[in-house]
Amino acid sequence: MAPENISPLVVWLGSTESKDVTGRVFEVEGGKITVAEGWRHGPTQDKGARWEPKEIGPVVADLLVKAETPLPVYGA
């Protein structure tokens, strides 16, 4: 999970070449790229308006308490 291994994928994701990739989570380990599968919606908090960065910490903490424990993946 070294930055020098992850950064090429981040750069590619920011390019027009990745325009059809959305809602996906990737793992990068050395020369290996893996797509995480099985994602679904979990707990949600809807404020009804755009969030301010300073409001998000407590909301995310609460959502994580309510969420199911994730299956272990690399780095977990």
MODELLER restraints for C-alpha pairs under 7 A, 6 or more apart:
rsr = mdl.restraints
at = mdl.atoms
rsr.add(forms.Gaussian(group=physical.xy_distance, feature=features.Distance(at['CA:1:A'], at['CA:28:A']), mean=6.33, stdev=0.5))
rsr.add(forms.Gaussian(group=physical.xy_distance, feature=features.Distance(at['CA:1:A'], at['CA:29:A']), mean=5.62, stdev=0.5))
rsr.add(forms.Gaussian(group=physical.xy_distance, feature=features.Distance(at['CA:5:A'], at['CA:28:A']), mean=6.83, stdev=0.5))
rsr.add(forms.Gaussian(group=physical.xy_distance, feature=features.Distance(at['CA:5:A'], at['CA:30:A']), mean=5.75, stdev=0.5))
rsr.add(forms.Gaussian(group=physical.xy_distance, feature=features.Distance(at['CA:6:A'], at['CA:28:A']), mean=5.91, stdev=0.5))
rsr.add(forms.Gaussian(group=physical.xy_distance, feature=features.Distance(at['CA:12:A'], at['CA:18:A']), mean=6.62, stdev=0.5))
rsr.add(forms.Gaussian(group=physical.xy_distance, feature=features.Distance(at['CA:25:A'], at['CA:35:A']), mean=6.07, stdev=0.5))
rsr.add(forms.Gaussian(group=physical.xy_distance, feature=features.Distance(at['CA:25:A'], at['CA:36:A']), mean=5.50, stdev=0.5))
rsr.add(forms.Gaussian(group=physical.xy_distance, feature=features.Distance(at['CA:26:A'], at['CA:33:A']), mean=6.80, stdev=0.5))
rsr.add(forms.Gaussian(group=physical.xy_distance, feature=features.Distance(at['CA:26:A'], at['CA:34:A']), mean=5.54, stdev=0.5))
rsr.add(forms.Gaussian(group=physical.xy_distance, feature=features.Distance(at['CA:26:A'], at['CA:35:A']), mean=4.65, stdev=0.5))
rsr.add(forms.Gaussian(group=physical.xy_distance, feature=features.Distance(at['CA:26:A'], at['CA:36:A']), mean=5.78, stdev=0.5))
rsr.add(forms.Gaussian(group=physical.xy_distance, feature=features.Distance(at['CA:27:A'], at['CA:33:A']), mean=5.79, stdev=0.5))
rsr.add(forms.Gaussian(group=physical.xy_distance, feature=features.Distance(at['CA:27:A'], at['CA:34:A']), mean=5.08, stdev=0.5))
rsr.add(forms.Gaussian(group=physical.xy_distance, feature=features.Distance(at['CA:27:A'], at['CA:35:A']), mean=6.49, stdev=0.5))
rsr.add(forms.Gaussian(group=physical.xy_distance, feature=features.Distance(at['CA:28:A'], at['CA:34:A']), mean=6.46, stdev=0.5))
rsr.add(forms.Gaussian(group=physical.xy_distance, feature=features.Distance(at['CA:42:A'], at['CA:67:A']), mean=6.18, stdev=0.5))
rsr.add(forms.Gaussian(group=physical.xy_distance, feature=features.Distance(at['CA:43:A'], at['CA:63:A']), mean=5.81, stdev=0.5))
rsr.add(forms.Gaussian(group=physical.xy_distance, feature=features.Distance(at['CA:43:A'], at['CA:66:A']), mean=6.46, stdev=0.5))
rsr.add(forms.Gaussian(group=physical.xy_distance, feature=features.Distance(at['CA:43:A'], at['CA:67:A']), mean=6.00, stdev=0.5))
rsr.add(forms.Gaussian(group=physical.xy_distance, feature=features.Distance(at['CA:44:A'], at['CA:63:A']), mean=6.84, stdev=0.5))
